[in-house]
Amino acid sequence: MIYELRIYTTVTGRMPNLLARFENHTLKIWEKHGIKQVGFWTTLVGPDANDLTYMLAWESLADREQKWNAFLADSDWQEAKAASEKDGIINAKVACSFLTPTKFSAIQ
């Protein structure tokens, strides 16, 4: 199993737009494409309160490439993204890391 850690730093004041897009659109589209989320977190205390951090689980990098590319090409996603950004971009920065669990990790 491979885990993808993604951190979205939103433009100030745009976090509600990002959360609404995930809740009302993105998660349903991911389900259609078999994308599995592990969890989502907002920053309570830390360097940037404008961060949304989430993790996805993949069988392999090939699994990720196939499903993520299908998601990005999905017309429902493209429409939801465009509608959510009609008043301007939401994310100022996106960071992405691929992680493998250690043998002593609770998550395998």
C-alpha positions in Angstrom: 0.0 0.0 0.0 1.2 3.5 -0.8 -0.2 6.6 0.8 -0.4 10.1 -0.7 -0.2 13.0 1.6 -1.5 16.2 0.1 -1.5 19.7 1.7 -3.5 22.5 0.1 -2.7 26.0 1.3 -5.8 28.0 0.4 -5.9 31.7 -0.5 -7.0 33.6 2.6 -10.7 33.4 3.1 -11.2 30.5 0.6 -11.1 27.5 2.9 -14.9 27.3 3.0 -15.0 27.0 -0.8 -12.4 24.2 -0.8 -14.2 22.3 2.0 -17.5 22.6 0.2 -16.0 21.4 -3.1 -14.7 18.3 -1.4 -17.9 17.6 0.5 -20.3 18.3 -2.3 -18.4 17.1 -5.4 -14.9 15.7 -5.1 -15.6 12.8 -2.8 -18.5 11.6 -5.0 -16.3 11.7 -8.1 -13.5 9.9 -6.3 -15.9 7.2 -5.3 -16.9 6.7 -9.0 -13.2 6.3 -9.8 -12.3 4.0 -6.8 -10.1 6.6 -5.1 -9.9 5.8 -1.4 -9.4 8.6 1.2 -7.8 7.9 4.5 -8.7 11.2 6.2 -8.9 15.0 6.0 -7.6 17.5 8.5 -7.6 21.3 9.0 -4.9 22.9 10.9 -5.9 23.8 14.5 -2.4 24.9 15.6 0.6 25.1 13.3 2.4 27.2 10.8 -0.6 27.9 8.5 -4.3 27.9 9.4 -5.1 28.0 5.7 -3.9 24.4 5.2 -6.1 21.4 4.4 -4.2 18.2 4.8 -5.5 14.9 3.5 -4.3 11.4 2.7 -5.2 8.9 0.0 -4.5 5.2 -0.2 -3.3 3.4 -3.3 -2.4 -0.1 -4.2 0.6 1.1 -6.3 1.9 4.1 -8.2 0.4 2.6 -11.3 -3.0 2.4 -9.5 -2.7 6.0 -8.6 -1.7 7.2 -12.0 -4.6 5.4 -13.7 -7.3 6.5 -11.2 -6.0 10.1 -10.7 -5.8 10.7 -14.4 -9.3 9.4 -14.9 -10.5 11.7 -12.1 -8.7 14.8 -13.6 -10.3 14.0 -17.0 -13.8 13.5 -15.6 -16.2 16.2 -16.9 -18.0 16.3 -13.5 -14.7 17.2 -11.8 -13.8 19.8 -14.4 -17.3 21.5 -14.0 -17.1 21.4 -10.2 -13.6 22.9 -10.1 -14.5 25.6 -12.6 -17.7 26.5 -10.6 -15.9 26.6 -7.3 -13.2 28.9 -8.8 -15.6 31.3 -10.5 -14.7 34.0 -8.0 -10.9 33.2 -8.1 -8.6 30.4 -7.4 -8.9 28.5 -4.1 -5.4 27.1 -3.6 -2.3 29.2 -3.4 -0.1 26.1 -3.1 -0.4 22.3 -3.3 2.2 19.9 -1.8 2.2 16.2 -2.5 4.3 13.4 -1.1 4.1 9.6 -1.6 4.7 7.6 1.6 5.3 3.9 2.4 4.6 2.6 5.9 7.4 1.4 8.1 7.2 -2.2 9.4 6.1 -0.9 12.8 3.4 1.5 11.5 -0.1 1.0 12.7 -1.3 1.7 9.2 0.0 -0.8 6.6 
